[in-house]
Amino acid sequence: MSQDRTFDELLAEGAAAPVDGWDFSWFAGRATEQRPPWGYAKLVADRMATARAALDLQTGGGEVTAELEHVPPVLVATEGWAPNLALARRNLARLGATVVEHADREPLPFPDASFDLVVSRHPTVTDWAEVARVLAPGGTYLSQQIGPRSVFGLAEFFLGPLDGGTARDPETAAAAARATGLDVADLRSASLRTEFFDVAAVVVYLRKVIWIVPGFDVATYRDRLRELHELIGREGSFTAYSARFLIEARKPAHLH
């Protein structure tokens, strides 16, 4: 019965862990994910260093922007989830950033041509028309996004076969950007090995990244979690693959 006790302890630990913000340090030693080869944080830092006015959309807890050494004279971030909003305001206070509460699918509360740089890491949705509107002529949008069928191996373990369709396809995003008059300067994709070394890590991940298994809770999926716990015990880990893509789009300095 020791395995049952260990399983229950792991479930309790996973259910109790905090899931606000996008700091994944809790997972150290319990889960790993390959990083995309392009180094998003460095790309953002390079562009922020020369920007005059920058906007970080759907900043989460402000984790990427908080690491900046050089910030533009005007730095604004948006976030729509209350726990992340409070975290972002704490994290970005030292940079003098303004953090604005904003629901992801609402129009942006900024005038036309307000920013020469807009960035966004893992946005839930990209409103390309709004991005194009708030970009100044010659301005840049840089974003790392979740790609198609990301971590579907884990989702399908709980939900069965899924049809990913064309959701989050990088070419679809590029076409949407061009449709608003932006020029796509860079588009890259990566498949990244993701491993979970105990079932508590899976529980925290699914509580934190809520779109993987919508409506996830420990009680509903207890039987599948037990199967996953036993699988990890046999094989040492559970492996899935994350999908990411990088897109950089620019607003023409002059109308075509």
PyMOL commands that set and color helices and strands:
alter all, ss='L'
color gray80, all
select helices_A, chain A and resi 2-16+25-27+40-48+63-66+82-95+128-134+152-159+170-179+199-208+222-235
alter helices_A, ss='H'
color red, helices_A
select strands_A, chain A and resi 31-33+53-56+74-79+98-101+115-121+135-146+183-196+238-250
alter strands_A, ss='S'
color yellow, strands_A
deselect
rebuild
show_as cartoon
